[in-house]
Amino acid sequence: MDFKKTLLEELDLQDIPNEKKKELLEKTADVVFGNVLLQLLNELNDEEAKELNRLLEAEKQDEAGQFLYNKFPNLDQMFDAEIKRIKEKLINEK
């Protein structure tokens, strides 16, 4: 899943200047990732949470990602749902 490309398309940010686009993508990606990670942590048992934390602290993002995809085969859909939720929230705040 190309997370930032999906964000770019869903939030219709293709036509803004690159510097602003990059800034918005970084901030939005952090929010989406953080929200999904909180959802995932609520689903993990203590041992799984410790393993994920160990991987993240060791800066083994690829292994952490694989760990999460193995545990949550629907991870892409979770990210898509969170992106859509944030998009709706932004639209409703206009």
MOPAC internal coordinates of N, CA, C and O (Angstrom, degrees):
PM7 1SCF
backbone

  N    0.0000 0     0.00 0     0.00 0    0    0    0
  C    1.4560 1     0.00 0     0.00 0    1    0    0
  C    1.5248 1   108.55 1     0.00 0    2    1    0
  O    1.2310 1   120.77 1   -52.81 1    3    2    1
  N    1.3157 1   116.13 1   127.19 1    3    2    1
  C    1.4674 1   120.54 1   175.41 1    5    3    2
  C    1.5235 1   106.88 1   -91.21 1    6    5    3
  O    1.2310 1   122.00 1   -90.56 1    7    6    5
  N    1.3198 1   113.77 1    89.44 1    7    6    5
  C    1.4565 1   123.02 1  -172.21 1    9    7    6
  C    1.5244 1   112.32 1   -55.81 1   10    9    7
  O    1.2310 1   120.20 1   131.85 1   11   10    9
  N    1.3257 1   117.22 1   -48.15 1   11   10    9
  C    1.4663 1   119.96 1  -176.65 1   13   11   10
  C    1.5243 1   111.67 1   -71.01 1   14   13   11
  O    1.2310 1   120.03 1   146.25 1   15   14   13
  N    1.3173 1   117.56 1   -33.75 1   15   14   13
  C    1.4686 1   119.99 1   176.94 1   17   15   14
  C    1.5264 1   109.72 1   -64.79 1   18   17   15
  O    1.2310 1   120.79 1   137.59 1   19   18   17
  N    1.3254 1   116.09 1   -42.41 1   19   18   17
  C    1.4639 1   120.38 1   177.81 1   21   19   18
  C    1.5217 1   110.32 1   -61.18 1   22   21   19
  O    1.2310 1   120.51 1   135.71 1   23   22   21
  N    1.3230 1   116.63 1   -44.29 1   23   22   21
  C    1.4664 1   120.41 1   177.39 1   25   23   22
  C    1.5217 1   110.85 1   -59.88 1   26   25   23
  O    1.2310 1   120.75 1   133.70 1   27   26   25
  N    1.3121 1   116.16 1   -46.30 1   27   26   25
  C    1.4626 1   122.39 1  -178.84 1   29   27   26
  C    1.5256 1   110.56 1   -57.18 1   30   29   27
  O    1.2310 1   120.92 1   134.15 1   31   30   29
  N    1.3242 1   115.85 1   -45.85 1   31   30   29
  C    1.4632 1   120.63 1  -178.83 1   33   31   30
  C    1.5269 1   111.77 1   -71.45 1   34   33   31
  O    1.2310 1   120.41 1   133.13 1   35   34   33
  N    1.3224 1   116.82 1   -46.87 1   35   34   33
  C    1.4636 1   120.36 1  -177.19 1   37   35   34
  C    1.5241 1   112.35 1   -63.83 1   38   37   35
  O    1.2310 1   120.47 1   144.28 1   39   38   37
  N    1.3156 1   116.71 1   -35.72 1   39   38   37
  C    1.4619 1   120.08 1  -178.62 1   41   39   38
  C    1.5211 1   112.25 1   -93.27 1   42   41   39
  O    1.2310 1   120.73 1  -176.76 1   43   42   41
  N    1.3323 1   116.20 1     3.24 1   43   42   41
  C    1.4679 1   122.94 1   176.45 1   45   43   42
  C    1.5295 1   111.43 1    53.37 1   46   45   43
  O    1.2310 1   121.23 1  -125.43 1   47   46   45
  N    1.3360 1   115.25 1    54.57 1   47   46   45
  C    1.4628 1   121.14 1  -176.81 1   49   47   46
  C    1.5285 1   113.03 1  -105.32 1   50   49   47
  O    1.2310 1   119.99 1  -170.43 1   51   50   49
  N    1.3279 1   117.63 1     9.57 1   51   50   49
  C    1.4584 1   120.97 1  -174.44 1   53   51   50
  C    1.5219 1   113.39 1   -60.24 1   54   53   51
  O    1.2310 1   119.64 1   147.92 1   55   54   53
  N    1.3192 1   118.29 1   -32.08 1   55   54   53
  C    1.4609 1   121.38 1  -170.94 1   57   55   54
  C    1.5253 1   115.20 1   -96.10 1   58   57   55
  O    1.2310 1   119.68 1  -174.80 1   59   58   57
  N    1.3106 1   118.21 1     5.20 1   59   58   57
  C    1.4640 1   118.69 1   178.38 1   61   59   58
  C    1.5343 1   109.17 1   -90.87 1   62   61   59
  O    1.2310 1   119.97 1   -19.74 1   63   62   61
  N    1.3349 1   117.66 1   160.26 1   63   62   61
  C    1.4719 1   120.51 1  -179.21 1   65   63   62
  C    1.5346 1   111.87 1   -56.67 1   66   65   63
  O    1.2310 1   120.86 1   -34.56 1   67   66   65
  N    1.3192 1   115.96 1   145.44 1   67   66   65
  C    1.4678 1   121.51 1  -174.48 1   69   67   66
  C    1.5211 1   113.91 1   -56.31 1   70   69   67
  O    1.2310 1   119.85 1   139.03 1   71   70   69
  N    1.3153 1   117.89 1   -40.97 1   71   70   69
  C    1.4666 1   120.30 1  -178.00 1   73   71   70
  C    1.5315 1   110.82 1   -64.09 1   74   73   71
  O    1.2310 1   120.49 1   135.46 1   75   74   73
  N    1.3200 1   116.67 1   -44.54 1   75   74   73
  C    1.4645 1   121.56 1   178.40 1   77   75   74
  C    1.5308 1   110.24 1   -67.34 1   78   77   75
  O    1.2310 1   121.13 1   140.25 1   79   78   77
  N    1.3362 1   115.45 1   -39.75 1   79   78   77
  C    1.4630 1   121.11 1   178.85 1   81   79   78
  C    1.5334 1   109.93 1   -59.35 1   82   81   79
  O    1.2310 1   120.83 1   133.65 1   83   82   81
  N    1.3204 1   116.02 1   -46.35 1   83   82   81
  C    1.4658 1   120.82 1  -179.49 1   85   83   82
  C    1.5252 1   110.92 1   -60.95 1   86   85   83
  O    1.2310 1   120.87 1   135.39 1   87   86   85
  N    1.3220 1   115.93 1   -44.61 1   87   86   85
  C    1.4652 1   121.05 1  -179.97 1   89   87   86
  C    1.5321 1   111.13 1   -61.83 1   90   89   87
  O    1.2310 1   120.45 1   132.69 1   91   90   89
  N    1.3196 1   116.75 1   -47.31 1   91   90   89
  C    1.4662 1   120.96 1   179.76 1   93   91   90
  C    1.5220 1   111.80 1   -64.30 1   94   93   91
  O    1.2310 1   120.61 1   138.83 1   95   94   93
  N    1.3263 1   116.44 1   -41.17 1   95   94   93
  C    1.4607 1   120.14 1   179.24 1   97   95   94
  C    1.5229 1   111.57 1   -62.98 1   98   97   95
  O    1.2310 1   120.66 1   136.33 1   99   98   97
  N    1.3205 1   116.35 1   -43.67 1   99   98   97
  C    1.4667 1   120.15 1  -179.93 1  101   99   98
  C    1.5267 1   110.92 1   -60.95 1  102  101   99
  O    1.2310 1   120.63 1   131.90 1  103  102  101
  N    1.3183 1   116.40 1   -48.10 1  103  102  101
  C    1.4663 1   120.39 1  -178.43 1  105  103  102
  C    1.5274 1   111.39 1   -64.84 1  106  105  103
  O    1.2310 1   120.83 1   134.87 1  107  106  105
  N    1.3251 1   116.02 1   -45.13 1  107  106  105
  C    1.4597 1   119.92 1  -178.48 1  109  107  106
  C    1.5221 1   110.88 1   -67.71 1  110  109  107
  O    1.2310 1   120.31 1   139.26 1  111  110  109
  N    1.3159 1   117.02 1   -40.74 1  111  110  109
  C    1.4645 1   120.73 1   178.64 1  113  111  110
  C    1.5248 1   110.61 1   -61.07 1  114  113  111
  O    1.2310 1   120.31 1   139.49 1  115  114  113
  N    1.3211 1   117.02 1   -40.51 1  115  114  113
  C    1.4633 1   120.60 1   178.08 1  117  115  114
  C    1.5271 1   111.22 1   -61.73 1  118  117  115
  O    1.2310 1   120.57 1   137.46 1  119  118  117
  N    1.3219 1   116.51 1   -42.54 1  119  118  117
  C    1.4676 1   120.86 1   179.75 1  121  119  118
  C    1.5292 1   110.39 1   -65.53 1  122  121  119
  O    1.2310 1   120.56 1   131.84 1  123  122  121
  N    1.3257 1   116.53 1   -48.16 1  123  122  121
  C    1.4671 1   120.66 1  -179.43 1  125  123  122
  C    1.5283 1   109.80 1   -60.48 1  126  125  123
  O    1.2310 1   120.57 1   130.32 1  127  126  125
  N    1.3253 1   116.52 1   -49.68 1  127  126  125
  C    1.4577 1   120.06 1  -178.67 1  129  127  126
  C    1.5287 1   111.08 1   -60.22 1  130  129  127
  O    1.2310 1   120.36 1   135.60 1  131  130  129
  N    1.3230 1   116.93 1   -44.40 1  131  130  129
  C    1.4568 1   120.59 1   179.68 1  133  131  130
  C    1.5163 1   112.64 1   -61.70 1  134  133  131
  O    1.2310 1   120.48 1   136.98 1  135  134  133
  N    1.3289 1   116.69 1   -43.02 1  135  134  133
  C    1.4655 1   120.41 1   179.79 1  137  135  134
  C    1.5243 1   111.76 1   -65.32 1  138  137  135
  O    1.2310 1   120.53 1   137.23 1  139  138  137
  N    1.3299 1   116.58 1   -42.77 1  139  138  137
  C    1.4681 1   119.78 1   179.24 1  141  139  138
  C    1.5251 1   109.68 1   -67.50 1  142  141  139
  O    1.2310 1   120.13 1   139.12 1  143  142  141
  N    1.3111 1   117.35 1   -40.88 1  143  142  141
  C    1.4610 1   120.37 1   179.49 1  145  143  142
  C    1.5280 1   110.96 1   -60.59 1  146  145  143
  O    1.2310 1   120.09 1   139.98 1  147  146  145
  N    1.3206 1   117.43 1   -40.02 1  147  146  145
  C    1.4710 1   120.09 1   176.64 1  149  147  146
  C    1.5244 1   111.21 1   -61.92 1  150  149  147
  O    1.2310 1   120.45 1   138.46 1  151  150  149
  N    1.3300 1   116.75 1   -41.54 1  151  150  149
  C    1.4661 1   120.42 1   176.73 1  153  151  150
  C    1.5264 1   110.58 1   -60.24 1  154  153  151
  O    1.2310 1   120.99 1   135.46 1  155  154  153
  N    1.3312 1   115.72 1   -44.54 1  155  154  153
  C    1.4624 1   120.54 1  -178.10 1  157  155  154
  C    1.5228 1   111.34 1   -65.51 1  158  157  155
  O    1.2310 1   120.59 1   137.34 1  159  158  157
  N    1.3194 1   116.48 1   -42.66 1  159  158  157
  C    1.4657 1   119.85 1  -179.07 1  161  159  158
  C    1.5188 1   111.70 1   -61.46 1  162  161  159
  O    1.2310 1   120.51 1   147.34 1  163  162  161
  N    1.3246 1   116.63 1   -32.66 1  163  162  161
  C    1.4667 1   120.11 1   177.54 1  165  163  162
  C    1.5221 1   111.99 1   -68.36 1  166  165  163
  O    1.2310 1   120.40 1   158.27 1  167  166  165
  N    1.3265 1   116.84 1   -21.73 1  167  166  165
  C    1.4630 1   121.67 1  -178.79 1  169  167  166
  C    1.5304 1   113.19 1   -92.46 1  170  169  167
  O    1.2310 1   120.05 1   162.32 1  171  170  169
  N    1.3248 1   117.51 1   -17.68 1  171  170  169
  C    1.4654 1   121.10 1  -177.25 1  173  171  170
  C    1.5243 1   111.20 1   -83.47 1  174  173  171
  O    1.2310 1   121.21 1   -34.06 1  175  174  173
  N    1.3326 1   115.29 1   145.94 1  175  174  173
  C    1.4619 1   117.93 1   171.90 1  177  175  174
  C    1.5285 1   108.29 1   -79.95 1  178  177  175
  O    1.2310 1   120.37 1    -4.28 1  179  178  177
  N    1.3202 1   116.89 1   175.72 1  179  178  177
  C    1.4696 1   120.83 1  -174.83 1  181  179  178
  C    1.5259 1   112.55 1   -59.09 1  182  181  179
  O    1.2310 1   120.34 1   136.17 1  183  182  181
  N    1.3221 1   116.96 1   -43.83 1  183  182  181
  C    1.4683 1   120.36 1  -178.99 1  185  183  182
  C    1.5251 1   111.22 1   -64.91 1  186  185  183
  O    1.2310 1   120.42 1   138.39 1  187  186  185
  N    1.3154 1   116.80 1   -41.61 1  187  186  185
  C    1.4686 1   120.55 1   179.36 1  189  187  186
  C    1.5279 1   110.87 1   -65.80 1  190  189  187
  O    1.2310 1   120.81 1   139.92 1  191  190  189
  N    1.3280 1   116.06 1   -40.08 1  191  190  189
  C    1.4652 1   120.00 1   178.68 1  193  191  190
  C    1.5300 1   110.57 1   -64.38 1  194  193  191
  O    1.2310 1   120.31 1   139.67 1  195  194  193
  N    1.3321 1   117.02 1   -40.33 1  195  194  193
  C    1.4647 1   120.61 1   177.58 1  197  195  194
  C    1.5276 1   110.87 1   -63.44 1  198  197  195
  O    1.2310 1   120.55 1   137.85 1  199  198  197
  N    1.3255 1   116.56 1   -42.15 1  199  198  197
  C    1.4679 1   120.54 1   179.35 1  201  199  198
  C    1.5223 1   110.88 1   -63.59 1  202  201  199
  O    1.2310 1   120.29 1   135.48 1  203  202  201
  N    1.3110 1   117.06 1   -44.52 1  203  202  201
  C    1.4636 1   120.51 1   178.15 1  205  203  202
  C    1.5244 1   110.21 1   -62.15 1  206  205  203
  O    1.2310 1   120.41 1   134.85 1  207  206  205
  N    1.3044 1   116.83 1   -45.15 1  207  206  205
  C    1.4629 1   121.15 1   179.11 1  209  207  206
  C    1.5291 1   111.07 1   -60.61 1  210  209  207
  O    1.2310 1   120.37 1   138.59 1  211  210  209
  N    1.3320 1   116.90 1   -41.41 1  211  210  209
  C    1.4642 1   121.09 1   178.62 1  213  211  210
  C    1.5297 1   110.58 1   -60.63 1  214  213  211
  O    1.2310 1   120.58 1   135.92 1  215  214  213
  N    1.3326 1   116.49 1   -44.08 1  215  214  213
  C    1.4665 1   120.48 1   179.57 1  217  215  214
  C    1.5252 1   111.43 1   -64.55 1  218  217  215
  O    1.2310 1   120.79 1   137.21 1  219  218  217
  N    1.3220 1   116.09 1   -42.79 1  219  218  217
  C    1.4622 1   119.70 1  -179.14 1  221  219  218
  C    1.5285 1   111.52 1   -67.27 1  222  221  219
  O    1.2310 1   120.42 1   138.26 1  223  222  221
  N    1.3230 1   116.79 1   -41.74 1  223  222  221
  C    1.4641 1   120.18 1   178.82 1  225  223  222
  C    1.5243 1   111.81 1   -64.98 1  226  225  223
  O    1.2310 1   120.58 1   149.12 1  227  226  225
  N    1.3330 1   116.49 1   -30.88 1  227  226  225
  C    1.4662 1   121.22 1   178.39 1  229  227  226
  C    1.5312 1   111.13 1   -84.14 1  230  229  227
  O    1.2310 1   121.11 1  -174.90 1  231  230  229
  N    1.3352 1   115.49 1     5.10 1  231  230  229
  C    1.4693 1   122.61 1  -179.94 1  233  231  230
  C    1.5273 1   112.00 1    56.80 1  234  233  231
  O    1.2310 1   121.18 1  -141.08 1  235  234  233
  N    1.3208 1   115.34 1    38.92 1  235  234  233
  C    1.4651 1   122.29 1   177.06 1  237  235  234
  C    1.5293 1   108.17 1  -101.78 1  238  237  235
  O    1.2310 1   121.19 1  -112.76 1  239  238  237
  N    1.3409 1   115.33 1    67.24 1  239  238  237
  C    1.4544 1   121.13 1  -174.94 1  241  239  238
  C    1.5290 1   112.52 1   -61.24 1  242  241  239
  O    1.2310 1   120.27 1   140.88 1  243  242  241
  N    1.3357 1   117.09 1   -39.12 1  243  242  241
  C    1.4638 1   119.40 1   179.91 1  245  243  242
  C    1.5234 1   111.05 1   -62.92 1  246  245  243
  O    1.2310 1   120.91 1   135.95 1  247  246  245
  N    1.3287 1   115.87 1   -44.05 1  247  246  245
  C    1.4593 1   119.77 1   178.60 1  249  247  246
  C    1.5240 1   111.05 1   -67.24 1  250  249  247
  O    1.2310 1   120.32 1   141.46 1  251  250  249
  N    1.3265 1   116.99 1   -38.54 1  251  250  249
  C    1.4657 1   120.60 1   177.75 1  253  251  250
  C    1.5229 1   109.87 1   -63.57 1  254  253  251
  O    1.2310 1   120.59 1   137.34 1  255  254  253
  N    1.3290 1   116.48 1   -42.66 1  255  254  253
  C    1.4606 1   120.47 1   177.52 1  257  255  254
  C    1.5150 1   111.57 1   -61.25 1  258  257  255
  O    1.2310 1   120.36 1   135.49 1  259  258  257
  N    1.3317 1   116.91 1   -44.51 1  259  258  257
  C    1.4653 1   120.57 1   178.73 1  261  259  258
  C    1.5226 1   111.05 1   -63.82 1  262  261  259
  O    1.2310 1   120.63 1   139.94 1  263  262  261
  N    1.3214 1   116.41 1   -40.06 1  263  262  261
  C    1.4585 1   121.44 1   177.00 1  265  263  262
  C    1.5305 1   109.96 1   -57.32 1  266  265  263
  O    1.2310 1   120.86 1   133.24 1  267  266  265
  N    1.3369 1   115.96 1   -46.76 1  267  266  265
  C    1.4663 1   120.37 1  -178.77 1  269  267  266
  C    1.5216 1   111.75 1   -67.96 1  270  269  267
  O    1.2310 1   120.04 1   139.45 1  271  270  269
  N    1.3364 1   117.52 1   -40.55 1  271  270  269
  C    1.4656 1   119.97 1   178.37 1  273  271  270
  C    1.5256 1   111.25 1   -65.20 1  274  273  271
  O    1.2310 1   120.08 1   145.38 1  275  274  273
  N    1.3343 1   117.46 1   -34.62 1  275  274  273
  C    1.4639 1   119.98 1   177.04 1  277  275  274
  C    1.5253 1   111.03 1   -67.93 1  278  277  275
  O    1.2310 1   120.89 1   140.57 1  279  278  277
  N    1.3119 1   115.91 1   -39.43 1  279  278  277
  C    1.4701 1   120.95 1  -178.58 1  281  279  278
  C    1.5304 1   111.75 1   -77.94 1  282  281  279
  O    1.2310 1   120.58 1   145.00 1  283  282  281
  N    1.3404 1   116.49 1   -35.00 1  283  282  281
  C    1.4632 1   122.28 1  -176.12 1  285  283  282
  C    1.5312 1   109.35 1  -127.09 1  286  285  283
  O    1.2310 1   120.03 1   -95.83 1  287  286  285
  N    1.3316 1   117.54 1    84.17 1  287  286  285
  C    1.4670 1   120.03 1  -178.71 1  289  287  286
  C    1.5338 1   112.94 1   -60.09 1  290  289  287
  O    1.2310 1   120.30 1   160.21 1  291  290  289
  N    1.3156 1   117.03 1   -19.79 1  291  290  289
  C    1.4658 1   121.65 1  -179.73 1  293  291  290
  C    1.5316 1   112.08 1   -94.82 1  294  293  291
  O    1.2310 1   120.09 1  -157.41 1  295  294  293
  N    1.3144 1   117.43 1    22.59 1  295  294  293
  C    1.4643 1   121.85 1  -175.43 1  297  295  294
  C    1.5293 1   112.29 1   -58.53 1  298  297  295
  O    1.2310 1   120.14 1   138.92 1  299  298  297
  N    1.3228 1   117.34 1   -41.08 1  299  298  297
  C    1.4678 1   119.71 1   178.37 1  301  299  298
  C    1.5251 1   111.03 1   -59.93 1  302  301  299
  O    1.2310 1   120.66 1   138.69 1  303  302  301
  N    1.3228 1   116.34 1   -41.31 1  303  302  301
  C    1.4612 1   119.85 1   179.13 1  305  303  302
  C    1.5266 1   111.22 1   -66.38 1  306  305  303
  O    1.2310 1   120.50 1   146.49 1  307  306  305
  N    1.3181 1   116.64 1   -33.51 1  307  306  305
  C    1.4632 1   120.10 1   177.60 1  309  307  306
  C    1.5267 1   110.29 1   -65.21 1  310  309  307
  O    1.2310 1   120.66 1   137.60 1  311  310  309
  N    1.3370 1   116.34 1   -42.40 1  311  310  309
  C    1.4631 1   119.83 1   177.07 1  313  311  310
  C    1.5251 1   110.57 1   -65.09 1  314  313  311
  O    1.2310 1   120.50 1   136.29 1  315  314  313
  N    1.3359 1   116.64 1   -43.71 1  315  314  313
  C    1.4677 1   119.98 1   178.81 1  317  315  314
  C    1.5242 1   111.23 1   -59.15 1  318  317  315
  O    1.2310 1   120.57 1   136.40 1  319  318  317
  N    1.3288 1   116.52 1   -43.60 1  319  318  317
  C    1.4634 1   120.81 1  -179.74 1  321  319  318
  C    1.5281 1   110.84 1   -63.58 1  322  321  319
  O    1.2310 1   120.28 1   140.27 1  323  322  321
  N    1.3212 1   117.07 1   -39.73 1  323  322  321
  C    1.4675 1   120.35 1  -179.93 1  325  323  322
  C    1.5243 1   110.83 1   -69.09 1  326  325  323
  O    1.2310 1   120.26 1   140.72 1  327  326  325
  N    1.3231 1   117.11 1   -39.28 1  327  326  325
  C    1.4691 1   120.50 1   176.60 1  329  327  326
  C    1.5209 1   109.75 1   -61.26 1  330  329  327
  O    1.2310 1   120.36 1   135.24 1  331  330  329
  N    1.3185 1   116.92 1   -44.76 1  331  330  329
  C    1.4710 1   120.70 1   179.48 1  333  331  330
  C    1.5252 1   111.02 1   -64.45 1  334  333  331
  O    1.2310 1   120.59 1   141.40 1  335  334  333
  N    1.3382 1   116.47 1   -38.60 1  335  334  333
  C    1.4678 1   120.21 1   179.06 1  337  335  334
  C    1.5272 1   110.27 1   -62.82 1  338  337  335
  O    1.2310 1   120.31 1   135.73 1  339  338  337
  N    1.3125 1   117.02 1   -44.27 1  339  338  337
  C    1.4646 1   120.73 1   179.32 1  341  339  338
  C    1.5200 1   110.44 1   -67.25 1  342  341  339
  O    1.2310 1   120.30 1   140.51 1  343  342  341
  N    1.3208 1   117.03 1   -39.49 1  343  342  341
  C    1.4674 1   120.58 1   177.80 1  345  343  342
  C    1.5261 1   109.89 1   -59.26 1  346  345  343
  O    1.2310 1   120.35 1   132.61 1  347  346  345
  N    1.3237 1   116.93 1   -47.39 1  347  346  345
  C    1.4659 1   120.82 1   179.27 1  349  347  346
  C    1.5271 1   111.03 1   -61.46 1  350  349  347
  O    1.2310 1   120.77 1   139.33 1  351  350  349
  N    1.3109 1   116.14 1   -40.67 1  351  350  349
  C    1.4639 1   120.21 1   179.11 1  353  351  350
  C    1.5269 1   110.21 1   -62.72 1  354  353  351
  O    1.2310 1   120.25 1   136.50 1  355  354  353
  N    1.3256 1   117.12 1   -43.50 1  355  354  353
  C    1.4652 1   120.90 1   178.88 1  357  355  354
  C    1.5254 1   111.50 1   -64.50 1  358  357  355
  O    1.2310 1   120.36 1   139.05 1  359  358  357
  N    1.3214 1   116.91 1   -40.95 1  359  358  357
  C    1.4686 1   121.32 1   179.38 1  361  359  358
  C    1.5233 1   110.09 1   -64.00 1  362  361  359
  O    1.2310 1   120.41 1   137.14 1  363  362  361
  N    1.3191 1   116.82 1   -42.86 1  363  362  361
  C    1.4641 1   120.92 1  -178.01 1  365  363  362
  C    1.5186 1   112.92 1   -70.84 1  366  365  363
  O    1.2310 1   119.94 1   159.75 1  367  366  365
  N    1.3342 1   117.73 1   -20.25 1  367  366  365
  C    1.4638 1   121.04 1   179.49 1  369  367  366
  C    1.5182 1   112.66 1   -87.43 1  370  369  367
  O    1.2310 1   120.01 1   171.43 1  371  370  369
  N    1.3253 1   117.59 1    -8.57 1  371  370  369
  C    1.4774 1   120.44 1  -179.63 1  373  371  370
  C    1.5014 1   111.24 1   -64.69 1  374  373  371
  O    1.2310 1   120.10 1   180.00 1  375  374  373

